[in-house]
Amino acid sequence: MMASQNLLNNFISGMPAHHCSLPTNHSLHNLSLFYQVEEQQLLRVFIPPDSSGSRLDRCRRYVEPQWQLLAANSSANLSQLPTEGCLDGWTFDRSEFLSTTISEWGLVCSLRPLKQMIQTIYMGGVLTGAIVFGGLSDRFGRRSVLIWSYLLLAVLGCSSALSPSYSAYCIFRFLSGMAVSGIILNGVSLKVEWIPTKSRTIVGTLTSFFFTFGQMILAGLAYWLRDWRKLQVVVCAPQFLFFTYSWWYSESARWLVLNRRSEEALKTLHRVARINGKPEMVNKLTMEVLHSHMSKEIESSHSSFTAFDLLKTRGMRRISICLIAVWFSTSFAYYGLAMDLQKFGVSIYLMQIIFGAVDFPAKLFALATLSFLGRRVSQAGCLFLSAAIIFANIFVPSDMQTVRTVLACLGKAFTSASFTTVYLYTGELYPTIIRQTGMGFVSTFSRVGSMAAPAVLILDEVLPALPSLVYGGAAVLAGCFACFLPETLNMPLPDTIEDVEEKWSGRSSASGQKEGVSLKKGMVCTDGLMPDEGVALKELKETEGSGLNAL
């Protein structure tokens, strides 16, 4: 249902066909009966044609009705006839949308930029949420922040449908965006910190399939309801259900241990063992075993960390700078393509389904490359391919609309695959002790990209190809940065900043060189047995890694 939130503005603020309302002393229906002329033809008496001459102007009307235009041989110079603005408001076509924020608050003509402003304000909320909830979840836990984010989105989202004005609606959307950020970031962290290394790729990719499925559900709901207030309630009400069952979630055992709540972590691990059908592990997994596995991580947790630590050391700085570029460009290109569906000349509902459907093969492609080629190649490849397709679209003539639409769908598919990759990749690159702060920090730049994307579309007034050049250029630049990220395929999650520096900064600490040291008596092997004679730490790392990876 997160897809419904991010792409909601396509339908909530859909732009219906419209023209100036007739003066109050004229009725189109009565005039049509009197003159025995079709209503569409009669409109030419009141509304001038636009610059293309193929349709009625949306923002002007004649000062006086031009009855002579009904004559078949009329040769009046239309450009010389006096016009005025829509003094009596607008008449909106109701065949595609029954009601939108555009038709309700008249966000057309001089107020047209306010349509994109809704999406920009929403993404501003998502950005703010990434900053706020990233730090809060490292302090109060992933589960707690996730639960309350569900409730916040449910309440604020449904309240948006009651908005009496444009300003009130924007405020509710901003706050809803903050809640969405709390759900996405904490959901990703819980998955990354619970799922074993070998299963992490497929679980992350399968989860992203549901985001894609949500895009198609949104199109169906919007087509069925066609009223923005009803649609707003329907896509937000399920969050009450998610809030109810999310109390069943288990807090991250990693986070509990690193925040000196080992007893809770042990109970959680025992619960997991019972659910997984391994009750014998309850007696074998003791506090001593847990602490022996996590000794280095527990020592690191005594220090407090901030976003500054993401740039303080060489390895962390390299990762953070590269991820900033990847997150920004992926979001920048994705929302540049996904948030302007009405420009394709096809039903907006059909375009939403097509844009959702192309994600399935794209994400299968991402799953295959993530599993066999690794994270780095997948990330860079998706960005370079999306850039190539965006650039190719520049050279397709504007009258070849089908080809342009197909290329846009392919470009959107590869940016979607890039999103799938970067969520998983970021969770694997940052250590547990500061993972959520890191996720919040880099995804902040994703929101900056999504806020900037609609503004770039204005550049087509300067040069039609300019938006595509900007989107494609950003993707190429990010692809280059992605090449400098370290590979994480089949590697255990780092728990501390020292782990990151040992693995990926090109330096090894003394602790990192002691792989041959045996574990003490009482530790647990990866198969769950209690060894009396001890197991080599190197052997343990080769199978699943140290710390909670081994458990």
Salt bridges, closest charged atoms under 4 A:
GLU39 OE2 - HIS29 ND1 3.66
ASP50 OD2 - ARG55 NE 2.97
GLU84 OE2 - ARG61 NE 2.93
ASP88 OD2 - ARG61 NH1 2.80
GLU104 OE2 - ARG229 NH2 2.38
ASP138 OD1 - ARG142 NH1 2.74
GLU193 OE2 - ARG142 NH2 2.68
GLU193 OE2 - ARG435 NH1 3.09
GLU264 OE1 - ARG261 NH2 2.82
ASP359 OD2 - LYS412 NZ 3.03
GLU428 OE2 - ARG200 NH1 3.06
GLU428 OE2 - ARG375 NH2 2.79
ASP495 OD1 - ARG254 NH1 2.64
ASP499 OD1 - LYS296 NZ 2.81
GLU501 OE1 - ARG507 NH2 3.03
